[in-house]
Amino acid sequence: MSDTTDVDEVSGIAQELDDNGIGPVVLASVGSVMLALYYYYVKGDEQRGQFVGLWPSSILALATYIKLTEIKNVLDDHVSEDPHGSEDES
């Protein structure tokens, strides 16, 4: 396979995952859960497993904050462009 075909294939897979709602944030969260389970049960390092197990909620919270900030900015822009949004003082 050529490099461009590989890039196109990876881009297609990434777009399909994003369309299904399984973006990089969800994959990172699932990956950290799996890593936490690995540390906890396979390696026997319970403290590290618990520490890594706290990451998914932080990752998802940060992604939610960023997405909500984007939505707020779009709504603020829409309201400021709406000519009927402000009331005329009589």
Secondary structure in CASP SS format (residue, H / E / C, confidence):
PFRMAT SS
TARGET T0000
AUTHOR 0000-0000-0000
METHOD secondary structure of the structure
MODEL  1
M C 1.00
S C 1.00
D H 1.00
T H 1.00
T H 1.00
D H 1.00
V H 1.00
D H 1.00
E H 1.00
V H 1.00
S H 1.00
G H 1.00
I H 1.00
A H 1.00
Q H 1.00
E H 1.00
L H 1.00
D H 1.00
D H 1.00
N C 1.00
G C 1.00
I C 1.00
G C 1.00
P H 1.00
V H 1.00
V H 1.00
L H 1.00
A H 1.00
S H 1.00
V H 1.00
G H 1.00
S H 1.00
V H 1.00
M H 1.00
L H 1.00
A H 1.00
L H 1.00
Y H 1.00
Y H 1.00
Y H 1.00
Y H 1.00
V H 1.00
K C 1.00
G C 1.00
D C 1.00
E H 1.00
Q H 1.00
R H 1.00
G H 1.00
Q H 1.00
F H 1.00
V H 1.00
G H 1.00
L C 1.00
W H 1.00
P H 1.00
S H 1.00
S H 1.00
I H 1.00
L H 1.00
A H 1.00
L H 1.00
A H 1.00
T H 1.00
Y H 1.00
I H 1.00
K H 1.00
L H 1.00
T H 1.00
E H 1.00
I H 1.00
K H 1.00
N H 1.00
V H 1.00
L H 1.00
D H 1.00
D H 1.00
H H 1.00
V H 1.00
S H 1.00
E H 1.00
D C 1.00
P C 1.00
H C 1.00
G C 1.00
S C 1.00
E C 1.00
D C 1.00
E C 1.00
S C 1.00
END
